[in-house]
Amino acid sequence: MSPVSGESLQLAYVEKDALLLNEEAFKRCFLREDVKDGPVCLISIIGEERKGKSFLLNYLLRRLCHQECNDKGWMGKSNEVLKGFEYRPGIHTITKGVFIWSEPFLIDAERGKMAVFLVDTEGCDGHERSKGLSVQLSALSMLLSSYMIFNVASKINRTDLEYLEMFLDMAEKVGEVLDLDPVQHLDILVRDWECSENYGKDSGKEYLLETEKKIQNLDSKYCRCLLKQLSKCECFLLPNPGESIRKSTTGCWKDMREDFRNSLDDYLSSVLRSLPTGARTDNRGSVVSGLQVFERMQLFTKTIETYSQDITTPLQMVNAIQAMKLREKIRKDFQSFLHFSEVNVDDDDDISEILKTSPMSMRNRLETKANELKGEFNQQLELGEEQREREVTELDYLLKEMIDKFCTAYTREFHRAICILRDRLLQEFKGFIEQQEVNVDDDDDISEILKTSPMSMRNRLETKANELKGEFNQQLELGEEQKEREVTELDNLLKEMIDKFCTAYTREFHRAICILRDRLLQEFKGFIEQQEVNVDDDDDISEILKTSPMSMRNRLETKANELKGEFNQQLELGEEQREREVTELDNLLKELIDKFHTREFHRAICILRDRLLQEFKGFIEQQEHDSDGLFKCVKTRPSQMRKLLEVKEKELIEKFGNSVRGRLEERERAMDKLQSRLHREKEIFCRKHSNNFTKGVITLGTGAIGAVGGLVAASVLVPGTAVAVVVEGAGAALGLGTRSGVCMVLAAVGAGAGVWAGLRARVNTVMKRA
């Protein structure tokens, strides 16, 4: 069997004959995360002391620990010691006060997981304490239960019925005050039943019907309440457990009589089956959470502590509850009066209404109403003089607390009404300011803003602000000192708005000047665009090169001076500021002038230079094409090719010089740059041509040697006809046409044998040079 987790916590205890609440224990149980927001079920047992209430709760505790068991296996081993709430056999009571098992049992209920707590109470007829405390403890136990078990010994007697009916009636009244269903489920458990050998629920039902008939003959004012509850409750009969278990200190079930063990299993299993519908509810049937149980029990215990010394009978308990209800009614009446005195400062009428009543006047009005209610409360209380005085004092404290809270809020709203009035005047001033605003992007507004200097605008706003301050001063129904303080605050806010607007206005004023200046600059940019040319066009290049940077600068400066004169005439400013603005425009115009023509002029020079360089490259490509091939390559000597390129180079440089105008120094620098690039292209090609020429000569010499050798051999070995064929073969070997090859070979033959040696020496010399 798994061990039982948790411990017994004392919720209520008696100290100096007064019932006190252990708030920390309540918090530990009902404010834990898995309990405070969900439904709770509270199982408690009431009845005479020393009748086995704690013993029964401990077996119920064991049953809850083994909810899954469908047989008697939940009882554990026969010799297993019973644990849980403290108990022992004997005549002396063990339970003192109200206890709760610290760990709840989470079960599936109608509305999700529900926390089940077990509550153990001291016997209702304890001899070691006053009857008043017994009444209070029993009432608290009933409030701490949604599943009540009334433990009765042997049979239900008249004393049991009186005890039950008294507290059922009391529970209804307490439940009404605390908005709790007073009795949700009631079981009457008759222990040690010996009137018959029939036990359990069915026999209990028959016995309960007989008891109801007897109650109808009782002369008691509680009969109606008792009969109402008995008609809804269930009765269960348990046999005598046997002398062994009565004397046992371990509570082992092996000491029980078998019929008692079977009946105990039946009853506790039936309790387990009934729990899913046993969640604590209020008077409307709504489920009460753990947090709400904590709040209600805290309020109830405070009430018990207040009346503890005065409650000795159920009647006094009822009177105490009625006093609480009356105090609650007075509190609600006063709350309604406070609500009637509230005002909505967002309404124009309420603003004027609240300003008619100062916070001090409102406090006097509330205190008058509080005194009236206290008199009514004093008249309706049916208590002794001492208790009555204490109740009136406590009510007085409560009403004063409500007055303080309301007056704090009223004072806040009173000053908020003043703030709203002030804000409306500020809004009017804001509208006046908006009328002074101008749009500097509009031509008319530019001229308008330039007519009013920032200083003139500030004077206009200050005049309007003084007018609004006077109006505010007239509407305030306050003492002189407070009125002065409020007007000063408004004055500071108006000044802040003036400063903010004038800062922006000054900025816009100068922006208007900037817009005027920008428009003149835009006009100057348009003039500059008219001077621009397309340097990618041959005609535009020649056009731009006709006008030197100096000439263009003179033309632009003339236009700039014209615009500066126009700007100077339109400015309505003092001499110093006007000079500063004109100087700024002059600097901007100069910057545009500096950026314009020089850049385009030099770009045109670059384009012309690139075109001439491209023309020279084309000329070089033509020479390269003409010398392509072995024989063409050797036709033009390197010195001849260089001279040809130098002539073209000179021609292009002269053409460039004739096209560029400007200062001599700039022309020479541009021509030197062109000449340098032409010279580089010339040298690259000349080196390439010289290399090709040398390779051609070497190849030509090698072919000629082979051809001569073949011809000599032919002249010795073959007739004249065959010589022609060999000659043609030699020409082919040289890579020449037939005619050219024949001529060369015949020339070699005519030279005789000396030609062979001379030709060979020459080829070797050329190859060494290569």
C-alpha positions in Angstrom: 0.0 0.0 0.0 1.3 3.5 -0.9 1.9 5.8 2.1 -0.5 8.6 2.9 1.0 12.0 2.0 0.3 15.2 3.8 -0.4 16.1 7.4 -3.1 17.4 9.8 -3.2 21.2 9.9 -5.0 23.2 12.6 -7.3 25.7 11.0 -9.1 27.0 14.1 -8.0 26.9 17.7 -9.1 28.3 21.1 -7.0 30.7 23.0 -8.3 32.5 26.1 -11.8 31.2 25.5 -11.8 32.8 22.0 -11.9 31.1 18.6 -9.0 32.1 16.3 -8.1 31.4 12.7 -4.8 30.1 11.5 -4.7 32.1 8.3 -1.4 30.6 7.1 -2.9 27.1 7.2 -5.9 28.3 5.1 -3.5 29.8 2.6 -1.4 26.7 2.4 -4.5 24.6 1.6 -6.7 26.9 -0.5 -4.3 29.2 -2.2 -2.0 26.6 -3.8 -1.8 26.7 -7.6 -3.7 23.4 -8.2 -6.6 24.5 -5.9 -7.2 28.2 -5.8 -8.8 28.6 -9.2 -10.8 25.2 -9.3 -13.7 23.7 -7.5 -13.3 22.2 -4.0 -15.2 19.6 -2.0 -15.0 19.7 1.9 -15.9 16.5 3.8 -16.4 17.1 7.5 -17.9 15.1 10.4 -19.7 16.6 13.3 -21.2 15.0 16.4 -20.5 14.2 20.0 -16.9 13.8 21.1 -15.3 10.3 21.6 -17.7 8.7 19.0 -15.0 7.8 16.5 -15.1 10.8 14.1 -11.3 10.9 13.6 -11.2 7.1 13.3 -13.8 7.3 10.5 -12.0 10.2 8.7 -8.7 8.2 8.7 -10.4 5.3 7.0 -12.0 7.7 4.5 -8.5 9.1 4.0 -7.2 5.6 3.2 -10.1 5.0 0.8 -9.3 8.2 -1.1 -5.7 7.2 -1.4 -6.9 4.1 -3.3 -9.8 5.3 -5.4 -9.1 2.8 -8.1 -9.8 -0.2 -5.9 -13.2 -1.8 -6.5 -13.0 -4.3 -3.6 -11.8 -4.3 0.0 -8.2 -4.1 -1.1 -8.1 -0.4 -0.3 -8.1 -1.3 3.4 -4.6 -2.6 3.1 -3.1 -5.4 5.2 -5.0 -6.7 8.2 -2.3 -5.4 10.6 -1.6 -2.1 8.9 -1.6 0.7 11.4 -4.2 3.5 10.8 -2.6 6.9 10.1 -3.9 10.4 9.5 -5.7 12.6 12.0 -4.7 12.0 15.6 -6.9 9.7 17.6 -6.8 7.2 20.4 -9.3 5.1 22.4 -10.5 6.3 25.8 -12.7 8.8 27.4 -10.5 11.9 26.8 -11.0 13.9 23.6 -8.0 14.3 21.3 -9.3 16.7 18.6 -9.0 20.4 19.8 -10.4 22.9 17.4 -10.8 22.4 13.6 -8.2 20.4 11.5 -7.8 19.8 7.8 -5.7 17.3 5.9 -3.0 19.4 4.1 -2.9 17.5 0.8 -6.1 17.5 -1.3 -7.2 14.6 -3.4 -7.8 15.6 -7.0 -10.7 13.7 -8.6 -12.6 14.0 -11.8 -15.8 15.9 -11.3 -18.6 17.4 -13.4 -16.5 20.6 -14.1 -13.0 19.2 -14.4 -10.5 18.3 -11.6 -11.8 19.0 -8.1 -9.8 19.2 -4.9 -11.2 17.1 -2.0 -10.3 18.1 1.6 -11.0 16.2 4.8 -12.0 18.4 7.9 -12.0 17.1 11.4 -13.7 19.0 14.2 -13.8 18.9 18.0 -16.9 17.2 19.4 -19.9 19.5 19.8 -20.5 18.6 23.4 -17.0 19.0 24.8 -16.9 19.5 28.6 -13.6 21.3 28.7 -14.8 24.4 26.8 -17.8 26.6 26.9 -21.0 25.9 25.1 -20.5 29.1 23.1 -17.2 27.8 21.6 -18.9 24.5 20.8 -21.6 26.4 18.9 -19.0 28.4 17.0 -16.8 25.4 16.2 -19.7 23.4 14.9 -20.9 26.3 12.8 -17.5 26.8 11.4 -17.3 23.0 10.6 -20.6 23.2 8.8 -19.3 26.1 6.7 -16.2 24.2 6.0 -18.2 21.4 4.4 -19.9 20.6 1.2 -20.3 17.0 2.3 -21.5 16.8 5.9 -21.5 13.6 8.0 -23.5 13.8 11.2 -22.0 11.1 13.5 -24.7 9.6 15.9 -24.2 6.9 18.5 -26.6 4.0 18.6 -29.7 5.9 17.5 -31.0 9.3 16.8 -32.4 10.8 20.0 -34.1 14.1 20.8 -30.8 15.7 21.8 -29.3 14.8 18.5 -32.2 16.3 16.6 -32.2 19.5 18.6 -28.4 19.8 18.0 -28.9 19.1 14.3 -31.9 21.4 13.8 -30.3 24.3 15.7 -27.2 24.2 13.5 -29.0 23.6 10.3 -31.0 26.8 10.9 -27.8 28.6 11.9 -26.0 27.4 8.8 -28.7 28.8 6.6 -28.4 32.2 8.1 -24.6 32.2 8.0 -24.7 30.9 4.4 -27.1 33.7 3.5 -24.6 36.3 4.8 -21.6 34.6 3.1 -23.4 33.7 -0.1 -22.8 29.9 0.4 -25.2 27.0 0.0 -25.4 26.1 3.7 -26.1 22.3 3.5 -25.3 20.7 0.1 -25.0 17.1 1.2 -25.9 15.6 4.6 -25.3 12.0 5.7 -26.6 10.8 9.1 -24.3 8.0 10.1 -25.7 5.9 13.0 -22.8 4.0 14.8 -23.2 0.9 17.0 -26.6 0.1 15.6 -28.1 -2.7 17.7 -31.9 -2.3 17.2 -31.8 -4.9 14.4 -29.4 -6.9 12.4 -30.1 -4.9 9.3 -27.4 -2.4 8.4 -26.5 -0.1 5.5 -28.2 2.5 3.4 -31.6 0.8 2.8 -32.1 0.1 6.5 -31.0 3.6 7.3 -33.6 5.0 4.9 -36.4 3.1 6.7 -35.1 4.3 10.1 -34.9 7.9 8.8 -38.6 7.8 7.7 -39.6 6.7 11.2 -37.5 9.5 12.7 -39.2 12.1 10.4 -42.6 11.0 11.7 -41.5 11.6 15.3 -40.2 15.0 14.4 -43.5 16.1 13.1 -44.9 15.7 16.6 -42.1 17.8 18.2 -43.0 21.3 19.5 -40.0 23.2 18.0 -39.6 26.2 15.8 -36.8 24.4 14.0 -39.0 21.5 12.8 -39.6 23.0 9.3 -35.8 23.4 8.7 -35.0 20.0 10.1 -37.7 18.2 8.1 -36.6 20.0 4.9 -33.0 18.7 5.3 -33.9 15.2 6.5 -36.0 14.7 3.4 -32.9 15.3 1.3 -30.2 13.6 3.4 -29.2 9.9 3.5 -28.9 7.6 6.6 -26.5 4.7 7.0 -26.5 2.2 9.8 -23.2 0.8 11.0 -23.0 -2.2 13.4 -20.9 -2.3 16.6 -17.2 -2.7 15.5 -16.4 -5.0 18.5 -14.5 -4.5 21.7 -11.1 -5.3 20.1 -11.1 -2.3 17.8 -12.5 -0.1 20.5 -9.5 -0.8 22.7 -7.0 -0.8 19.8 -4.4 1.9 19.5 -3.4 0.9 15.9 -6.8 0.9 14.2 -6.0 -2.3 12.3 -9.0 -3.8 10.5 -8.1 -7.3 11.8 -9.5 -6.2 15.1 -12.9 -5.3 13.6 -15.9 -7.5 13.5 -16.5 -8.7 9.9 -20.0 -7.2 9.6 -18.6 -3.8 10.7 -15.8 -4.1 8.2 -18.2 -4.9 5.3 -20.5 -2.1 6.3 -17.6 0.4 6.6 -16.4 -0.6 3.1 -20.0 -0.1 1.7 -20.4 3.3 3.3 -17.0 4.8 2.4 -17.3 3.5 -1.2 -20.7 5.2 -1.5 -19.1 8.4 -0.2 -16.4 8.1 -2.9 -19.1 7.6 -5.6 -21.0 10.7 -4.4 -18.0 13.1 -4.4 -18.0 14.2 -8.1 -21.2 16.2 -7.4 -20.0 17.5 -4.0 -18.3 20.7 -5.1 -18.8 23.8 -2.9 -21.4 26.1 -4.3 -22.9 29.5 -3.5 -26.6 30.3 -3.0 -27.1 30.4 -6.8 -25.6 27.0 -7.4 -22.3 28.4 -8.9 -19.1 26.6 -8.1 -16.9 28.3 -5.5 -13.2 28.2 -6.1 -10.5 27.6 -3.4 -9.7 31.3 -3.4 -13.3 32.2 -2.8 -13.6 29.6 0.1 -10.5 31.2 1.7 -12.1 34.7 1.4 -15.4 33.6 2.9 -13.9 31.7 5.7 -11.7 34.7 6.5 -14.7 36.9 6.8 -16.7 34.4 8.8 -13.8 33.9 11.3 -13.4 37.6 11.7 -17.1 37.8 12.6 -16.7 34.9 15.1 -13.7 36.7 16.6 -15.7 39.9 16.9 -18.6 38.3 18.7 -16.8 35.4 20.4 -17.2 36.7 24.0 -20.9 37.4 23.4 -21.9 34.1 21.7 -22.9 31.4 24.2 -26.0 30.1 22.6 -27.3 29.5 19.1 -29.6 32.5 19.5 -26.7 34.8 20.2 -25.0 33.4 17.1 -28.1 34.2 15.1 -28.1 37.7 16.6 -24.5 38.2 15.7 -25.2 37.1 12.1 -28.1 39.5 12.0 -25.9 42.3 13.2 -23.5 41.4 10.5 -26.3 41.5 7.9 -27.5 44.8 9.2 -24.1 46.3 9.1 -23.8 45.0 5.5 -27.1 46.7 4.6 -25.9 50.0 6.1 -22.7 49.6 4.2 -24.6 49.1 0.9 -26.9 52.0 1.6 -24.0 54.3 2.3 -22.3 52.9 -0.8 -25.4 53.9 -2.9 -25.3 57.4 -1.4 -21.6 57.6 -2.4 -22.5 56.5 -5.9 -25.2 59.1 -6.1 -22.6 61.7 -5.1 -20.2 60.7 -7.8 -19.9 63.0 -10.8 -18.7 62.5 -14.4 -16.1 65.2 -15.0 -16.2 64.3 -18.8 -19.7 65.9 -18.9 -20.0 69.7 -19.2 -22.8 69.9 -16.6 -20.9 67.7 -14.1 -17.8 69.9 -14.4 -19.7 73.0 -13.3 -21.5 70.9 -10.6 -18.3 69.5 -9.1 -16.7 72.9 -9.1 -19.6 74.2 -7.0 -18.7 71.7 -4.2 -15.2 71.7 -2.8 -13.7 68.5 -1.3 -14.2 69.9 2.2 -17.9 70.6 1.6 -18.3 67.0 0.2 -16.7 65.5 3.3 -19.1 67.4 5.5 -22.1 66.1 3.4 -20.9 62.5 3.7 -20.2 62.7 7.4 -23.8 64.0 7.9 -25.2 61.0 6.0 -22.9 58.6 7.9 -24.2 59.9 11.3 -27.8 59.4 10.1 -27.1 55.8 9.1 -25.3 55.1 12.4 -28.4 56.3 14.3 -30.6 54.0 12.2 -28.2 51.1 12.8 -28.2 51.7 16.6 -32.0 51.7 16.7 -32.3 48.4 14.8 -29.7 46.4 16.7 -31.2 43.9 19.2 -28.1 43.6 21.3 -27.0 44.4 24.8 -25.7 47.9 25.5 -22.0 46.9 25.5 -22.2 44.9 22.3 -24.4 47.6 20.7 -21.8 50.2 21.4 -19.0 48.0 20.0 -21.1 47.4 16.9 -21.7 51.1 16.4 -18.0 51.9 16.9 -17.0 49.3 14.3 -19.6 50.6 11.9 -18.3 54.1 12.5 -14.8 52.9 11.6 -16.1 51.3 8.4 -18.0 54.3 7.3 -15.1 56.6 8.0 -12.9 54.4 5.9 -15.4 54.6 3.1 -15.6 58.4 3.4 -11.8 58.7 3.3 -11.6 56.5 0.2 -14.4 58.4 -1.5 -13.1 61.9 -0.6 -9.6 60.9 -1.9 -11.2 60.0 -5.2 -13.5 63.1 -5.2 -10.6 65.4 -4.5 -8.8 63.8 -7.4 -11.9 64.3 -9.7 -12.3 67.9 -8.4 -8.8 68.8 -9.5 -9.4 66.8 -12.8 -12.4 69.1 -13.5 -10.1 72.1 -13.1 -7.7 70.4 -15.4 -10.5 69.8 -18.0 -11.5 73.4 -17.9 -7.9 74.4 -18.3 -7.5 72.0 -21.1 -10.4 73.4 -23.0 -8.9 76.9 -22.8 -5.6 75.4 -24.0 -7.5 73.7 -26.8 -9.0 77.1 -27.8 -5.5 78.6 -27.8 -4.3 75.7 -29.8 -7.0 76.5 -32.4 -5.9 80.1 -32.5 -2.3 79.0 -33.1 -3.4 76.8 -35.9 -4.9 79.8 -37.6 -1.5 81.5 -37.6 0.1 78.5 -39.3 1.1 79.0 -43.0 2.2 76.6 -45.7 5.5 77.8 -46.9 5.2 75.5 -50.0 2.5 77.9 -51.3 3.7 81.0 -53.1 1.1 83.2 -51.4 2.0 81.8 -47.9 5.7 82.5 -48.5 4.9 86.2 -49.1 2.5 86.1 -46.1 5.0 84.6 -43.6 7.7 87.1 -44.8 5.3 89.9 -43.8 5.3 88.9 -40.2 8.5 88.5 -38.3 8.9 86.0 -35.5 8.9 88.8 -32.9 5.6 90.2 -34.2 4.1 86.7 -34.1 5.1 86.2 -30.5 3.4 89.5 -29.5 0.2 88.4 -31.2 0.1 85.1 -29.3 0.8 86.6 -25.9 -2.1 89.0 -26.3 -4.5 86.0 -26.9 -3.0 84.1 -24.0 -3.7 87.0 -21.5 -7.3 87.1 -22.7 -7.7 83.3 -21.9 -6.1 83.6 -18.5 -8.6 86.3 -17.6 -11.5 84.1 -18.6 -10.1 81.1 -16.6 -9.6 83.4 -13.5 -13.3 84.4 -13.6 -14.7 80.9 -13.8 -12.7 79.5 -10.9 -14.7 79.3 -7.6 -11.7 78.9 -5.4 -9.9 80.7 -2.6 -7.5 83.4 -3.7 -4.3 81.4 -3.0 -5.5 78.3 -4.8 -6.9 80.4 -7.7 -3.5 82.1 -8.1 -1.8 78.7 -8.2 -4.2 77.4 -10.9 -3.8 80.5 -13.0 -0.1 80.3 -12.7 -0.1 76.7 -13.9 -2.3 77.7 -16.9 0.1 80.6 -17.7 3.1 78.3 -17.7 1.3 75.9 -20.2 0.4 78.8 -22.5 3.9 80.1 -22.4 5.2 76.6 -23.3 2.8 76.5 -26.3 3.9 80.0 -27.4 7.6 79.0 -27.2 7.0 75.8 -29.1 5.0 77.5 -31.8 7.4 80.5 -32.1 10.3 78.1 -32.4 8.5 76.3 -35.3 7.4 79.6 -36.8 10.9 81.0 -36.8 12.0 77.8 -38.5 9.3 78.1 -41.1 10.1 81.8 -41.6 13.7 80.9 -42.4 12.5 78.0 -44.5 10.4 80.5 -46.6 13.6 82.4 -47.2 15.3 79.1 -48.2 12.5 78.2 -50.6 12.8 81.6 -52.3 16.6 81.1 -52.5 16.1 77.6 -53.8 13.7 78.8 -56.5 16.4 81.3 -57.7 19.0 78.5 -57.6 16.6 76.3 -59.6 16.3 79.1 -62.2 20.1 79.3 -62.3 20.3 75.5 -62.8 17.9 75.8 -65.7 20.2 78.4 -67.2 23.2 76.1 -66.7 21.3 73.3 -68.4 20.9 75.5 -71.5 24.7 75.8 -71.7 25.1 72.0 -71.4 26.1 70.0 -74.6 26.2 66.4 -75.5 29.8 65.5 -75.6 28.9 62.2 -77.3 27.9 64.1 -80.4 30.6 65.2 -82.8 29.0 68.7 -83.3 28.6 69.2 -79.5 32.2 68.3 -78.9 33.4 70.9 -81.4 30.9 73.3 -79.9 32.1 72.9 -76.3 35.7 73.1 -77.4 35.0 76.5 -78.9 34.2 77.9 -75.5 37.0 77.8 -72.9 36.2 77.3 -69.2 37.1 80.9 -68.6 34.6 82.2 -71.1 31.9 80.0 -69.8 32.6 81.1 -66.2 32.2 84.8 -67.2 28.9 84.0 -68.8 27.6 82.1 -65.7 28.8 84.8 -63.3 26.8 87.4 -65.2 23.6 85.4 -64.8 24.4 84.8 -61.1 24.8 88.5 -60.3 21.4 89.1 -62.0 19.7 86.5 -59.7 21.4 87.9 -56.6 20.0 91.3 -57.3 16.5 89.9 -57.6 16.9 88.0 -54.3 18.1 91.1 -52.6 15.1 93.1 -53.7 12.5 90.5 -52.5 14.0 90.1 -49.0 12.1 92.1 -46.3 14.8 91.9 -43.7 17.2 94.0 -41.7 20.4 95.0 -43.4 22.6 92.6 -41.5 20.3 89.6 -42.0 19.8 90.4 -45.6 23.5 90.6 -46.3 23.9 87.2 -44.6 21.2 85.6 -46.7 22.6 87.1 -50.0 26.1 85.9 -49.1 24.7 82.4 -48.6 23.0 82.5 -52.0 26.2 83.8 -53.6 28.2 80.9 -52.2 25.7 78.4 -53.6 25.8 80.0 -57.0 29.6 80.0 -57.1 29.6 76.3 -56.1 27.3 75.5 -59.1 29.5 77.5 -61.4 32.6 75.7 -60.2 31.1 72.3 -60.8 29.8 72.9 -64.3 32.0 73.8 -67.4 35.4 72.7 -66.4 34.2 69.1 -65.9 32.4 69.0 -69.3 35.3 70.7 -71.1 37.8 68.1 -70.0 35.3 65.3 -70.7 35.1 66.5 -74.3 38.9 66.5 -74.6 38.9 62.9 -73.3 36.3 61.8 -75.8 38.2 63.5 -78.7 41.5 61.9 -77.5 39.9 58.5 -77.3 38.5 58.8 -80.8 41.9 59.8 -82.3 43.5 56.9 -80.4 40.8 54.6 -81.8 41.6 55.8 -85.3 45.3 55.1 -84.8 44.5 51.6 -83.5 42.4 51.1 -86.7 45.4 52.2 -88.8 47.7 49.8 -87.0 45.2 46.9 -87.5 45.2 47.7 -91.2 49.0 47.4 -91.4 48.8 44.2 -89.4 46.3 42.8 -91.9 48.5 43.8 -94.9 51.6 42.0 -93.5 49.7 38.8 -92.6 51.5 35.7 -94.0 55.1 34.7 -94.4 55.9 36.4 -97.7 53.9 39.6 -96.9 55.6 39.9 -93.6 59.1 40.0 -95.1 58.1 42.5 -97.8 58.2 45.5 -95.3 61.2 46.0 -93.2 60.7 47.1 -89.5 62.3 50.5 -90.2 59.9 51.1 -93.0 56.9 50.2 -90.8 58.0 52.5 -88.0 58.4 55.4 -90.4 54.9 54.7 -91.7 53.3 54.8 -88.2 55.3 58.0 -87.2 53.7 59.8 -90.1 50.2 58.8 -89.0 51.0 59.7 -85.4 52.1 63.2 -86.3 49.0 63.7 -88.4 46.6 62.8 -85.5 48.5 65.0 -83.0 48.2 68.0 -85.3 44.4 67.3 -85.8 43.9 67.2 -82.0 45.9 70.4 -81.5 43.8 72.2 -84.1 40.5 71.1 -82.4 41.2 72.1 -78.8 40.9 75.7 -77.6 42.0 77.1 -74.3 45.1 78.2 -72.5 48.4 77.1 -74.1 49.4 75.1 -71.0 46.2 73.1 -71.0 46.5 72.4 -74.7 50.1 71.2 -74.4 49.3 69.0 -71.5 46.4 67.4 -73.4 48.5 66.9 -76.5 51.3 65.3 -74.5 48.9 62.9 -73.0 47.6 61.9 -76.5 51.1 61.6 -77.9 52.1 59.4 -75.0 49.3 56.9 -75.6 49.9 57.0 -79.5 53.6 56.3 -78.9 52.8 53.3 -76.6 50.5 51.8 -79.3 53.1 52.4 -82.0 55.9 50.8 -80.0 53.8 47.7 -79.2 53.0 47.1 -82.9 56.6 47.8 -84.1 58.0 45.2 -81.7 55.4 42.7 -82.9 56.1 43.4 -86.5 59.9 43.1 -86.0 59.5 39.7 -84.4 57.3 38.4 -87.2 59.7 39.7 -89.8 62.6 37.8 -88.2 60.7 34.6 -88.0 59.7 35.0 -91.7 63.3 35.4 -92.8 64.4 32.3 -90.9 61.6 30.2 -92.3 62.4 31.4 -95.8 66.1 30.6 -95.5 65.5 27.1 -94.3 63.1 26.4 -97.3 65.6 27.7 -99.8 68.4 25.4 -98.5 66.2 22.4 -99.0 65.2 23.4 -102.4 68.8 23.9 -103.6 69.8 20.6 -102.3 67.1 18.9 -104.2 68.0 20.8 -107.4 71.7 19.8 -107.2 70.7 16.2 -106.8 68.4 16.4 -109.7 71.0 17.9 -112.0 73.3 14.9 -111.6 70.9 12.0 -111.5 67.9 12.9 -113.8 67.5 14.3 -117.3 66.3 17.8 -118.0 62.6 17.0 -117.9 62.9 15.8 -114.4 64.7 18.9 -113.3 61.6 21.0 -113.8 59.6 18.8 -111.5 62.3 19.1 -108.8 62.4 22.9 -109.2 58.6 23.0 -108.7 59.0 20.9 -105.6 61.7 23.2 -104.3 59.4 26.2 -104.8 56.6 24.5 -103.0 58.9 23.7 -100.1 59.7 27.4 -99.8 56.0 28.2 -99.6 56.1 30.3 -102.8 54.1 30.3 -105.9 55.3 28.2 -108.9 56.7 31.2 -110.8 58.5 32.8 -107.9 59.8 29.4 -106.7 61.2 28.6 -110.1 63.0 31.9 -110.4 64.6 31.5 -107.0 65.7 27.9 -107.6 67.2 28.7 -111.0 69.1 31.5 -109.5 70.5 29.2 -106.9 71.6 26.7 -109.6 73.2 29.3 -111.7 75.3 30.4 -108.8 77.1 27.0 -108.9 78.5 25.0 -106.2 79.7 28.1 -104.3 76.1 29.2 -103.8 75.4 26.2 -101.6 78.1 27.0 -99.1 77.3 30.8 -99.2 73.6 30.3 -98.7 74.1 27.9 -95.8 76.4 30.4 -94.1 73.9 33.2 -94.5 71.1 31.1 -93.0 73.2 30.2 -90.0 74.0 33.8 -89.4 70.3 34.8 -89.5 69.4 32.1 -87.2 72.0 33.1 -84.7 70.7 36.7 -84.8 67.1 35.4 -84.2 
